[in-house]
Amino acid sequence: MNTRGVQMIISESLRHNRVHFLLLLLLVGGLYASIVAGMVRDWYHDSNFSHGFLVPLIAGYFLYRKKDEIKSIEVTPSNLGLPVILLALALLILATLGSEYFTLRSSLVVLIAGLVMYFLGMEASRATRLPILYLLFMVPLPYIVYDAFAFPLKLIVTRLSVDFLQLVGITVQREGNFILFPSVTLEVADACSGIRSLLSLLALSVAYAFILPTTRIKRWIIILVALPLAILTNALRVIVTGILAQHWGGAAAEGFFHEFTGVAAFALAMGLLFAVGWLCRGTES
């Protein structure tokens, strides 16, 4: 690929070296085809990571927003990209041998970053940093990490729910992540812990923060507010479910209503996130 020693902007380089770039794309695609296919199956079968379908689209939108700036960047290939490429390939090999899927899938993002740096240069790498790093949101977390966050979140949601129910005069006790009513016992499971909505909400809050014209500090506020919103809306879900279960039995906490309250809690969290974004509008920096 003859990008070195020839001064041209990215749009010219893509036209001039289109065959080479296509071959490179096919090589990377062939290398990661089965890996990406497995990741897509996880998105489809595991609702905890279904937001993965949106992540490449949002990353593509980030690229589209900066397409004119990126196309006009002068190509200055950097050898600093070579160790990044080698790191990605090393991660790919080691993760394949160890069957460690998070590292295996994340190596694709590292490889893309290294290829951009090596063939197009540091300026192109900086300009595409956000969409490339955003792709990490599409990689499902290892369940050891997932469980490490889910358990304390379950306890927090349970405590908040019980404290509120007791505050409004409902007889209830807490044992771990179980809520004990006089006539029924509810378990705050992973689905009610907020971890599922937190993963999706965090990915969307980052996208929203960088799409919205605002300051750097306010962007961080929009991103960080995802955690308390996920906790509070899921606590509200548990509170409503608990009140209904107390009056109509455990069936009120199962089936359609359980799924409906999950959707409603996430919709409420999204609405509150957009409200925070509206309040954080300001001069972009």
C-alpha positions, -999 to 999 in steps of 0.1 A, spaced: 0 0 0 18 30 -12 8 57 12 43 63 25 65 89 8 35 103 -12 18 134 2 -20 132 -2 -51 137 19 -72 108 31 -98 110 4 -71 109 -22 -53 80 -5 -86 60 -3 -91 65 -41 -55 59 -51 -51 28 -29 -87 15 -30 -76 -20 -41 -51 -23 -13 -76 -10 13 -102 -34 0 -77 -63 3 -69 -52 38 -106 -50 47 -111 -85 34 -81 -98 53 -94 -83 86 -129 -94 78 -118 -130 72 -97 -130 104 -126 -118 125 -157 -131 107 -164 -160 131 -155 -138 161 -179 -110 151 -206 -136 143 -203 -151 178 -206 -116 193 -237 -109 173 -252 -141 185 -246 -129 221 -263 -96 214 -293 -115 201 -296 -142 228 -285 -122 258 -307 -91 265 -279 -77 288 -259 -69 257 -286 -63 230 -274 -26 228 -245 -40 208 -266 -38 177 -267 0 180 -230 5 188 -216 1 153 -243 23 139 -236 51 165 -198 48 158 -206 51 121 -226 82 128 -197 97 147 -175 91 117 -202 106 93 -204 138 114 -166 143 109 -164 130 74 -154 163 58 -127 169 84 -114 134 82 -113 133 44 -91 165 43 -65 152 68 -31 148 53 -19 112 53 12 109 75 17 71 82 32 65 117 54 36 127 38 39 162 9 20 148 30 -11 142 33 -21 179 -4 -15 183 -11 -39 154 13 -64 169 -4 -60 203 -38 -67 187 -26 -98 170 -9 -110 202 -42 -105 221 -60 -124 193 -37 -154 195 -35 -155 233 -73 -151 237 -79 -178 211 -57 -202 230 -73 -193 263 -109 -191 250 -112 -156 266 -139 -139 245 -137 -104 259 -100 -100 250 -106 -119 217 -133 -95 206 -116 -63 220 -85 -71 199 -105 -61 168 -109 -25 182 -72 -24 190 -63 -36 155 -85 -10 139 -68 17 160 -34 4 150 -42 2 113 -55 38 112 -24 50 130 0 30 108 -15 37 74 -31 72 79 -12 88 107 -16 103 142 -39 131 131 -63 106 115 -60 85 147 -70 115 169 -99 124 146 -113 88 146 -105 81 183 -141 86 195 -158 62 170 -131 36 174 -131 36 212 -169 37 212 -168 2 195 -157 -12 229 -193 -9 241 -203 -36 216 -181 -62 234 -200 -81 260 -185 -80 295 -170 -112 310 -196 -126 334 -171 -125 362 -171 -87 358 -208 -86 352 -215 -104 384 -190 -83 403 -212 -52 395 -246 -69 395 -244 -82 431 -237 -48 449 -262 -31 426 -289 -57 437 -281 -49 474 -283 -11 468 -316 -14 449 -330 -37 476 -321 -14 504 -335 17 486 -367 -1 479 -372 -14 514 -363 20 529 -390 37 508 -416 10 514 -410 13 552 -412 51 550 -447 50 535 -458 26 562 -457 -8 544 -446 -37 566 -415 -52 550 -381 -65 558 -349 -71 539 -326 -101 539 -297 -97 514 -314 -92 481 -348 -106 493 -377 -84 502 -400 -100 528 -437 -89 529 -461 -106 553 -477 -126 525 -450 -128 498 -412 -128 493 -396 -111 464 -361 -116 451 -343 -87 435 -326 -107 407 -300 -95 382 -327 -82 359 -339 -58 386 -304 -48 398 -301 -21 372 -270 -37 356 -288 -45 324 -302 -9 320 -269 5 332 -249 -11 304 -273 2 277 -278 35 294 -240 41 297 -235 34 260 -263 57 251 -252 84 275 -218 85 260 -233 89 225 -257 115 237 -229 134 255 -208 137 224 -236 144 200 -250 172 222 -232 206 218 -219 212 254 -188 216 274 -164 189 285 -175 190 321 -212 188 312 -204 158 290 -190 140 320 -221 149 340 -243 133 313 -222 102 312 -218 97 350 -255 103 357 -263 70 340 -254 51 372 -277 68 396 -305 69 370 -302 31 365 -303 25 402 -332 49 410 -354 37 381 -349 1 389 -356 7 426 -388 24 415 -396 -8 395 -390 -30 425 -412 -7 447 -441 -8 423 -437 -45 418 -436 -51 456 -467 -30 463 -487 -49 437 -473 -83 448 -483 -74 484 -519 -68 473 -524 -92 444 -498 -120 451 -465 -131 436 -481 -134 401 -479 -96 398 -441 -98 399 -439 -123 371 -447 -127 334 -459 -98 313 -460 -72 341 -424 -80 351 -412 -74 315 -434 -43 312 -420 -27 343 -385 -34 330 -392 -15 297 -410 13 316 -380 17 340 -356 19 311 -379 44 292 -380 65 324 -343 64 327 -339 75 291 -363 103 296 -345 116 326 -312 113 307 -325 135 280 -337 159 306 -303 161 321 -288 166 286 -313 194 280 -302 211 312 -265 206 302 -267 222 268 -241 249 262 -211 260 243 -193 230 227 -156 225 237 
